[in-house]
Amino acid sequence: MRVLVTRPQWDAEGTATRLVQAGYEPIIAPLMGIVATGADVPGTDYANTYEGVIVTSVHVFDAVIPDARFAVFFDKPLHCVGTRSRDMAHRANIFEDGFNGRDAAELATLLLREMKRGTRLLYLAGRDRKPDLELALSAGGLHVDTVVVYEARAVETLPKPAVTALQGGMLDAVLHYSRRSASIFADLVVDAGLEDRAARPRHICISADCANGLARLNVTAEIADAPTEAAMIDLL
């Protein structure tokens, strides 16, 4: 089974490895590239008021590790979602271990339970994100300062590997990880005039919200039992 992976390159390579291990043939065609924003960084004196740093995506490290301005935060506890960001921090020898949640909701629960009201945290974030974590922490009395350090920038045309696979009828499934990436896929497929071809493979979505991004296409989305990549691969 040939499976199209449209995630940013770094993520796509990890997904491709897991697909091969499961017996599938991945086709990588990133629809977004990760770009640092060059955001302003709080000054050293102000940085000392933070009692921890929040990270919900490993892409943060692409922006902050090469930027010496962020080094002032690298001795702080790192509170993150999943294990990838924690593992990346260990490899880079930056940050202290903080709280780790399976998802943003669990991380918010941990931080609100363990931290005093008024605690100030720095959230290193991407431009396109859901506000749930920030809203939950603020409502619970924690002060969260958000610095947008990267953005996932959409490509302008459907990548050649995707075009070739669709045109040749070589594609069995497409994995979709977010509403935005699914919407980008749909828009680029329409622009390329490949709507009929895109209706042939299965479309595996990480959530119902993600599936809404495929509205422009005449496809039936299959939704994973849990919002995880493992559940998506199980559905294959």
BELPEMO-V575313 format. One record per backbone hydrogen bond with DSSP energy under -0.5 kcal/mol. NH is the residue of the N-H (numbers start at 1). CO is the residue of the C=O. If there is no record, write none. Layout:
# BELPEMO-V575313
NH,CO
NH,CO
This chain:
# BELPEMO-V575313
3,25
4,173
5,27
6,4
6,175
12,8
13,9
14,10
15,11
16,12
17,13
18,14
19,15
20,16
21,17
22,18
23,20
24,19
25,1
26,24
27,3
29,5
31,6
33,153
35,151
37,149
38,149
47,43
48,44
49,46
50,47
51,120
53,77
54,122
55,79
56,124
60,57
61,58
62,59
63,59
63,60
64,60
65,61
68,66
70,67
71,68
72,69
73,70
74,71
76,73
78,96
79,53
79,77
80,78
80,99
81,55
82,101
85,81
87,83
88,84
89,85
90,86
91,87
92,88
93,89
93,90
94,89
95,74
96,76
98,78
101,80
107,103
108,104
109,105
110,106
111,107
112,108
113,109
114,110
115,111
118,141
119,116
121,143
122,52
123,121
123,145
124,54
124,122
125,123
125,147
127,150
129,127
135,131
136,132
137,133
138,134
139,135
140,136
141,138
142,137
143,119
144,142
145,121
145,143
146,144
147,123
148,146
149,125
149,147
150,125
151,35
153,33
153,151
155,31
162,159
163,159
164,160
165,161
166,162
167,163
168,164
169,166
170,165
171,165
172,2
173,2
174,202
175,4
176,204
182,178
183,179
184,180
185,181
186,182
187,183
188,184
189,185
190,186
191,187
192,188
193,190
194,189
198,194
199,195
199,196
200,197
201,197
202,172
203,220
204,174
204,202
205,203
205,222
206,176
211,207
212,208
212,209
213,210
214,211
215,212
217,214
219,217
221,219
222,203
224,205
228,226
232,228
233,229
234,230
235,231
236,232
